[in-house]
Every structure is written in C-alpha cells, then in structure tokens.
Amino acid sequence: MSAHTDACRWVYDADSDSWDTDCGQKHCFIADGPHENGYRFCPYCGTQLKVRRADAEAAHLTLKEGK
C-alpha cells in the first residue's frame, strides 16, 4: 500500500481490462470507468479518486472495440 494521503490514483490495465489503485487493489467495471459509474472516492481507502486522461481514453477505446 502506498503512502498517498490526498488522492488514490487509478491506472487502467488494458491486459486485464481493470483498474489498479494506489492503495493496492484491482477493480473492474462491467461498462465504462470509475467516473462514468459515479465513483468519486476510492471504495477501498476512502480518498478522492483520480484517473489520468490517457487511462480513461484507453478504457473507453477498449470498451468500444469490445475487448
């Protein structure tokens, strides 16, 4: 678990079509990504959830291609 305090960064993992969290968890969605599913805070550590634009775009492209 990292020593983050102000936000939990979620990074998209295209190989597993899931999200890796700064707090050491892996989360997947049936459709779309964290913000589209109403996630504003990490359900694991409770800090504000942050997603890089590149990760959000990668997830969206994967979903559009049906992978």
C-alpha positions in Angstrom: 0.0 0.0 0.0 1.4 3.4 -0.9 1.6 6.4 1.4 -0.9 8.6 -0.5 -3.0 10.9 1.5 -4.9 13.3 -0.8 -6.0 11.1 -3.6 -6.0 7.5 -4.9 -4.8 7.3 -8.5 -6.4 4.6 -10.6 -4.4 3.3 -13.6 -6.1 1.4 -16.4 -4.7 -2.1 -17.1 -5.7 -2.9 -20.7 -4.4 -6.5 -20.4 -6.9 -7.4 -17.7 -9.5 -4.6 -18.6 -9.4 -3.5 -15.0 -8.1 -0.6 -12.8 -5.1 -0.8 -10.4 -5.4 1.5 -7.4 -2.6 3.3 -5.5 -3.9 1.5 -2.4 -3.0 -1.9 -3.9 -6.4 -3.1 -5.1 -7.7 -4.1 -8.6 -11.2 -3.1 -9.7 -13.2 -3.9 -12.8 -16.4 -2.5 -14.2 -19.0 -4.2 -16.4 -19.1 -1.0 -18.5 -17.3 2.3 -18.7 -14.9 3.6 -16.0 -14.8 5.0 -12.5 -16.3 8.4 -13.1 -19.0 7.1 -15.5 -20.1 4.7 -12.8 -20.3 7.5 -10.2 -17.1 6.8 -8.3 -15.6 10.0 -6.8 -13.8 8.3 -3.9 -11.9 5.1 -3.7 -14.1 2.4 -2.1 -11.0 0.7 -0.6 -9.2 3.6 1.1 -11.8 6.4 1.0 -9.6 9.1 -0.5 -10.6 11.1 -3.6 -10.2 9.0 -6.8 -8.1 10.4 -9.6 -7.9 8.9 -13.2 -5.3 10.1 -15.8 -6.9 11.2 -19.0 -4.9 8.7 -21.0 -6.1 5.8 -18.9 -9.8 7.0 -19.3 -9.4 7.2 -23.0 -7.7 3.7 -23.2 -10.6 2.2 -21.2 -13.1 3.8 -23.4 -11.4 2.5 -26.6 -11.2 -1.0 -25.2 -14.9 -0.9 -24.4 -15.8 0.4 -27.9 -13.8 -2.4 -29.5 -15.5 -5.0 -27.4 -12.4 -6.3 -25.7 
